[in-house]
Amino acid sequence: MVNREVLIIIPAFNEADRIGAVIEGIKNNCPMADILVIDDGSGDRTLEKSIQAGARVVSLPFNLGVGAALQTGYKFAVSHGYQYLIQLDGDGQHDPSFLPSFLRAIQTSGSDLVIGSRFLSGARYEGSRTRVTGIRFFGWLASVLTGQRLTDPTSGYRALKKPVLEFCIQDSYSFDYPDADFLFVLHRAGFRLEEIPVQMHPRSGGQSQHRGLGPLRYLFKITLSISVNLLRRRPVR
C-alpha cells in the first residue's frame, strides 16, 4: 500500500516515440504525483520507454481499448489508496503544464470530476471539421442531458476523486469510450462535474482511434449507449 494522494495515469497504445516526453513533462509540472502507464497491448517499445522514463507500468495482454485501459488505472488507484487521479493521453496532445490547474480544481472546487476543455481557453483547436462538429454536437447533447454547460465531453484530460473511481470500477459498469454517455451516467449518480480551460496540441504521430470509419462507429455507439442509459434506473453510488 503506497497510500500516496495523487496518481497520474497514461493509457498508451504504441506510443514509444512520445511516452518519454509525456512522462518527463508530468515530472516537471507535478513532481508530487506518482505516474502509472497502462500499456494497452502495444507492439512497440512503449513498455520499455515508460520504465526508462521512470513510470510504473501495468501491461495488458492485448489491445483492449481506452475504456478497459482507464478502468485498469482506476482499479489500481483505488486498491492503492489514492484520493485523486488525473488521466492524460500518451500521444503528447495534453499539455502537462495544466496539471497544477487540475489539482487545484479537484481539491478545492467541490467537484467530483474535472474535465479539461479545449474550447474554454480561447485557443483555436486544430482538428478536422468532422471531429470538431462531432465534439460540439456531443457537447450540446451532454449539456442537455446534465443541465449544465459542457463544451468538451470527449476530452480525455480529466481529474477524478476517489468516489468516482470506486463507482467506475463496479462490475456492473463498463465503457468503451468514457465520453458524453459516461458524463451522463455520473450526473445521474449525483456526481458534480466541472470544466476548466486547457490547450491541446496536434497529435505528433501514431494512429488515432478516430480514423477511417471510426467516427461513424463512435457516433453510433455513444448515441446507442446514451439511449440505453436513459431507459435504465438511476445508478446508485
Contacts in CASP RR format, 6 or more apart in sequence:
PFRMAT RR
TARGET T0000
AUTHOR 0000-0000-0000
METHOD contacts of the structure
MODEL  1
MVNREVLIIIPAFNEADRIGAVIEGIKNNCPMADILVIDDGSGDRTLEKS
IQAGARVVSLPFNLGVGAALQTGYKFAVSHGYQYLIQLDGDGQHDPSFLP
SFLRAIQTSGSDLVIGSRFLSGARYEGSRTRVTGIRFFGWLASVLTGQRL
TDPTSGYRALKKPVLEFCIQDSYSFDYPDADFLFVLHRAGFRLEEIPVQM
HPRSGGQSQHRGLGPLRYLFKITLSISVNLLRRRPVR
1 80 0 8 1.000
1 81 0 8 1.000
2 34 0 8 1.000
2 80 0 8 1.000
2 81 0 8 1.000
3 80 0 8 1.000
3 81 0 8 1.000
4 33 0 8 1.000
4 34 0 8 1.000
4 80 0 8 1.000
4 81 0 8 1.000
4 82 0 8 1.000
5 32 0 8 1.000
5 82 0 8 1.000
5 83 0 8 1.000
5 84 0 8 1.000
6 30 0 8 1.000
6 32 0 8 1.000
6 33 0 8 1.000
6 34 0 8 1.000
6 82 0 8 1.000
6 83 0 8 1.000
6 84 0 8 1.000
6 85 0 8 1.000
6 86 0 8 1.000
6 103 0 8 1.000
7 33 0 8 1.000
7 34 0 8 1.000
7 35 0 8 1.000
7 36 0 8 1.000
7 73 0 8 1.000
7 76 0 8 1.000
7 77 0 8 1.000
7 80 0 8 1.000
7 82 0 8 1.000
7 84 0 8 1.000
7 85 0 8 1.000
7 86 0 8 1.000
8 26 0 8 1.000
8 30 0 8 1.000
8 33 0 8 1.000
8 34 0 8 1.000
8 35 0 8 1.000
8 36 0 8 1.000
8 85 0 8 1.000
8 86 0 8 1.000
8 87 0 8 1.000
8 88 0 8 1.000
8 99 0 8 1.000
9 35 0 8 1.000
9 36 0 8 1.000
9 37 0 8 1.000
9 38 0 8 1.000
9 70 0 8 1.000
9 73 0 8 1.000
9 76 0 8 1.000
9 77 0 8 1.000
9 85 0 8 1.000
9 86 0 8 1.000
9 87 0 8 1.000
10 19 0 8 1.000
10 22 0 8 1.000
10 23 0 8 1.000
10 26 0 8 1.000
10 35 0 8 1.000
10 36 0 8 1.000
10 37 0 8 1.000
10 38 0 8 1.000
10 50 0 8 1.000
10 55 0 8 1.000
10 87 0 8 1.000
10 88 0 8 1.000
10 89 0 8 1.000
10 90 0 8 1.000
11 38 0 8 1.000
11 40 0 8 1.000
11 65 0 8 1.000
11 66 0 8 1.000
11 67 0 8 1.000
11 69 0 8 1.000
11 70 0 8 1.000
11 73 0 8 1.000
11 87 0 8 1.000
11 89 0 8 1.000
11 90 0 8 1.000
12 19 0 8 1.000
12 37 0 8 1.000
12 38 0 8 1.000
12 39 0 8 1.000
12 40 0 8 1.000
12 42 0 8 1.000
12 46 0 8 1.000
12 50 0 8 1.000
12 69 0 8 1.000
12 89 0 8 1.000
12 90 0 8 1.000
13 39 0 8 1.000
13 40 0 8 1.000
13 41 0 8 1.000
13 42 0 8 1.000
13 46 0 8 1.000
13 63 0 8 1.000
13 65 0 8 1.000
13 69 0 8 1.000
14 42 0 8 1.000
14 43 0 8 1.000
14 44 0 8 1.000
14 46 0 8 1.000
14 206 0 8 1.000
14 207 0 8 1.000
15 22 0 8 1.000
15 42 0 8 1.000
15 44 0 8 1.000
15 46 0 8 1.000
15 90 0 8 1.000
15 91 0 8 1.000
15 206 0 8 1.000
16 42 0 8 1.000
16 44 0 8 1.000
16 45 0 8 1.000
16 46 0 8 1.000
16 48 0 8 1.000
16 49 0 8 1.000
17 204 0 8 1.000
17 205 0 8 1.000
17 206 0 8 1.000
18 90 0 8 1.000
18 91 0 8 1.000
18 92 0 8 1.000
18 204 0 8 1.000
18 205 0 8 1.000
18 206 0 8 1.000
19 37 0 8 1.000
19 46 0 8 1.000
19 49 0 8 1.000
19 50 0 8 1.000
19 53 0 8 1.000
19 90 0 8 1.000
20 49 0 8 1.000
20 50 0 8 1.000
20 52 0 8 1.000
20 53 0 8 1.000
21 92 0 8 1.000
22 88 0 8 1.000
22 89 0 8 1.000
22 90 0 8 1.000
22 91 0 8 1.000
22 92 0 8 1.000
22 96 0 8 1.000
23 35 0 8 1.000
23 37 0 8 1.000
23 50 0 8 1.000
23 53 0 8 1.000
23 54 0 8 1.000
23 55 0 8 1.000
24 53 0 8 1.000
25 96 0 8 1.000
26 33 0 8 1.000
26 35 0 8 1.000
26 88 0 8 1.000
26 96 0 8 1.000
26 99 0 8 1.000
27 35 0 8 1.000
28 96 0 8 1.000
29 96 0 8 1.000
29 97 0 8 1.000
29 99 0 8 1.000
29 100 0 8 1.000
30 86 0 8 1.000
30 96 0 8 1.000
30 99 0 8 1.000
30 100 0 8 1.000
30 103 0 8 1.000
33 86 0 8 1.000
33 99 0 8 1.000
34 56 0 8 1.000
34 82 0 8 1.000
35 54 0 8 1.000
35 55 0 8 1.000
35 56 0 8 1.000
36 55 0 8 1.000
36 56 0 8 1.000
36 57 0 8 1.000
36 58 0 8 1.000
36 73 0 8 1.000
36 76 0 8 1.000
37 46 0 8 1.000
37 47 0 8 1.000
37 50 0 8 1.000
37 55 0 8 1.000
37 56 0 8 1.000
37 57 0 8 1.000
37 58 0 8 1.000
38 57 0 8 1.000
38 58 0 8 1.000
38 60 0 8 1.000
38 69 0 8 1.000
38 70 0 8 1.000
38 72 0 8 1.000
38 73 0 8 1.000
39 46 0 8 1.000
39 47 0 8 1.000
39 50 0 8 1.000
39 57 0 8 1.000
39 58 0 8 1.000
39 59 0 8 1.000
39 60 0 8 1.000
40 60 0 8 1.000
40 63 0 8 1.000
40 64 0 8 1.000
40 65 0 8 1.000
40 66 0 8 1.000
40 68 0 8 1.000
40 69 0 8 1.000
41 59 0 8 1.000
41 60 0 8 1.000
41 61 0 8 1.000
41 62 0 8 1.000
41 63 0 8 1.000
41 64 0 8 1.000
42 63 0 8 1.000
47 57 0 8 1.000
47 59 0 8 1.000
50 57 0 8 1.000
51 57 0 8 1.000
58 72 0 8 1.000
58 73 0 8 1.000
58 76 0 8 1.000
60 68 0 8 1.000
60 69 0 8 1.000
60 72 0 8 1.000
65 176 0 8 1.000
65 209 0 8 1.000
66 176 0 8 1.000
66 177 0 8 1.000
66 178 0 8 1.000
66 209 0 8 1.000
67 174 0 8 1.000
67 175 0 8 1.000
67 176 0 8 1.000
67 177 0 8 1.000
67 178 0 8 1.000
70 87 0 8 1.000
70 178 0 8 1.000
71 168 0 8 1.000
71 169 0 8 1.000
71 174 0 8 1.000
71 175 0 8 1.000
73 85 0 8 1.000
74 85 0 8 1.000
74 160 0 8 1.000
74 165 0 8 1.000
74 168 0 8 1.000
74 169 0 8 1.000
75 169 0 8 1.000
77 85 0 8 1.000
77 162 0 8 1.000
77 165 0 8 1.000
78 162 0 8 1.000
78 165 0 8 1.000
78 166 0 8 1.000
78 169 0 8 1.000
81 162 0 8 1.000
82 162 0 8 1.000
82 165 0 8 1.000
83 161 0 8 1.000
83 162 0 8 1.000
84 103 0 8 1.000
84 106 0 8 1.000
84 107 0 8 1.000
84 159 0 8 1.000
84 160 0 8 1.000
84 161 0 8 1.000
84 162 0 8 1.000
85 159 0 8 1.000
85 160 0 8 1.000
85 162 0 8 1.000
85 165 0 8 1.000
86 99 0 8 1.000
86 102 0 8 1.000
86 103 0 8 1.000
86 106 0 8 1.000
86 158 0 8 1.000
86 159 0 8 1.000
86 160 0 8 1.000
87 156 0 8 1.000
87 157 0 8 1.000
87 158 0 8 1.000
87 159 0 8 1.000
87 160 0 8 1.000
88 94 0 8 1.000
88 96 0 8 1.000
88 156 0 8 1.000
88 157 0 8 1.000
89 156 0 8 1.000
89 157 0 8 1.000
91 203 0 8 1.000
91 204 0 8 1.000
91 205 0 8 1.000
91 206 0 8 1.000
92 201 0 8 1.000
92 203 0 8 1.000
92 204 0 8 1.000
93 200 0 8 1.000
93 201 0 8 1.000
93 202 0 8 1.000
93 203 0 8 1.000
94 156 0 8 1.000
94 157 0 8 1.000
94 198 0 8 1.000
94 200 0 8 1.000
94 201 0 8 1.000
95 198 0 8 1.000
95 199 0 8 1.000
95 200 0 8 1.000
95 201 0 8 1.000
98 116 0 8 1.000
98 157 0 8 1.000
98 196 0 8 1.000
98 198 0 8 1.000
98 199 0 8 1.000
101 196 0 8 1.000
101 198 0 8 1.000
102 114 0 8 1.000
102 116 0 8 1.000
102 157 0 8 1.000
102 158 0 8 1.000
102 159 0 8 1.000
102 196 0 8 1.000
103 159 0 8 1.000
105 111 0 8 1.000
105 114 0 8 1.000
105 159 0 8 1.000
105 194 0 8 1.000
105 196 0 8 1.000
106 114 0 8 1.000
106 159 0 8 1.000
106 160 0 8 1.000
106 161 0 8 1.000
109 194 0 8 1.000
110 192 0 8 1.000
111 192 0 8 1.000
111 193 0 8 1.000
111 194 0 8 1.000
112 160 0 8 1.000
112 161 0 8 1.000
112 163 0 8 1.000
112 164 0 8 1.000
112 186 0 8 1.000
112 191 0 8 1.000
112 192 0 8 1.000
112 193 0 8 1.000
113 158 0 8 1.000
113 159 0 8 1.000
113 160 0 8 1.000
113 161 0 8 1.000
113 164 0 8 1.000
113 183 0 8 1.000
113 186 0 8 1.000
113 191 0 8 1.000
113 192 0 8 1.000
113 193 0 8 1.000
113 194 0 8 1.000
114 158 0 8 1.000
114 159 0 8 1.000
114 160 0 8 1.000
114 194 0 8 1.000
114 195 0 8 1.000
114 196 0 8 1.000
115 150 0 8 1.000
115 152 0 8 1.000
115 153 0 8 1.000
115 155 0 8 1.000
115 156 0 8 1.000
115 157 0 8 1.000
115 158 0 8 1.000
115 183 0 8 1.000
115 193 0 8 1.000
115 194 0 8 1.000
115 195 0 8 1.000
115 196 0 8 1.000
116 152 0 8 1.000
116 155 0 8 1.000
116 156 0 8 1.000
116 157 0 8 1.000
116 158 0 8 1.000
116 195 0 8 1.000
116 196 0 8 1.000
116 197 0 8 1.000
116 198 0 8 1.000
117 151 0 8 1.000
117 152 0 8 1.000
117 155 0 8 1.000
117 195 0 8 1.000
117 196 0 8 1.000
117 197 0 8 1.000
117 198 0 8 1.000
118 125 0 8 1.000
118 152 0 8 1.000
118 155 0 8 1.000
118 198 0 8 1.000
118 199 0 8 1.000
118 200 0 8 1.000
119 125 0 8 1.000
119 135 0 8 1.000
119 151 0 8 1.000
119 152 0 8 1.000
120 151 0 8 1.000
120 152 0 8 1.000
120 195 0 8 1.000
120 196 0 8 1.000
120 197 0 8 1.000
120 198 0 8 1.000
121 197 0 8 1.000
121 198 0 8 1.000
121 199 0 8 1.000
122 197 0 8 1.000
123 199 0 8 1.000
125 132 0 8 1.000
125 200 0 8 1.000
126 202 0 8 1.000
127 202 0 8 1.000
130 215 0 8 1.000
131 210 0 8 1.000
131 215 0 8 1.000
134 154 0 8 1.000
134 215 0 8 1.000
134 219 0 8 1.000
135 152 0 8 1.000
135 153 0 8 1.000
135 154 0 8 1.000
136 151 0 8 1.000
138 153 0 8 1.000
138 154 0 8 1.000
138 179 0 8 1.000
138 180 0 8 1.000
138 222 0 8 1.000
139 150 0 8 1.000
139 151 0 8 1.000
139 152 0 8 1.000
139 153 0 8 1.000
139 180 0 8 1.000
141 153 0 8 1.000
141 180 0 8 1.000
141 226 0 8 1.000
142 150 0 8 1.000
142 153 0 8 1.000
142 180 0 8 1.000
142 183 0 8 1.000
142 184 0 8 1.000
143 149 0 8 1.000
143 150 0 8 1.000
145 180 0 8 1.000
145 183 0 8 1.000
145 184 0 8 1.000
145 187 0 8 1.000
145 226 0 8 1.000
146 183 0 8 1.000
146 184 0 8 1.000
146 187 0 8 1.000
146 193 0 8 1.000
147 187 0 8 1.000
148 193 0 8 1.000
149 195 0 8 1.000
150 183 0 8 1.000
150 193 0 8 1.000
150 195 0 8 1.000
151 195 0 8 1.000
152 195 0 8 1.000
153 179 0 8 1.000
153 180 0 8 1.000
153 183 0 8 1.000
154 177 0 8 1.000
154 179 0 8 1.000
154 180 0 8 1.000
155 198 0 8 1.000
155 200 0 8 1.000
156 178 0 8 1.000
157 198 0 8 1.000
157 200 0 8 1.000
160 168 0 8 1.000
163 191 0 8 1.000
163 237 0 8 1.000
164 186 0 8 1.000
164 191 0 8 1.000
167 173 0 8 1.000
167 186 0 8 1.000
167 189 0 8 1.000
167 191 0 8 1.000
167 235 0 8 1.000
167 237 0 8 1.000
173 185 0 8 1.000
173 235 0 8 1.000
175 181 0 8 1.000
175 182 0 8 1.000
175 225 0 8 1.000
176 221 0 8 1.000
176 225 0 8 1.000
177 218 0 8 1.000
177 221 0 8 1.000
177 222 0 8 1.000
179 222 0 8 1.000
180 222 0 8 1.000
180 226 0 8 1.000
181 222 0 8 1.000
181 225 0 8 1.000
181 226 0 8 1.000
181 229 0 8 1.000
183 193 0 8 1.000
184 226 0 8 1.000
184 229 0 8 1.000
185 229 0 8 1.000
185 235 0 8 1.000
186 193 0 8 1.000
187 193 0 8 1.000
188 229 0 8 1.000
188 234 0 8 1.000
188 235 0 8 1.000
189 234 0 8 1.000
189 235 0 8 1.000
189 236 0 8 1.000
189 237 0 8 1.000
190 237 0 8 1.000
191 237 0 8 1.000
209 218 0 8 1.000
210 218 0 8 1.000
END
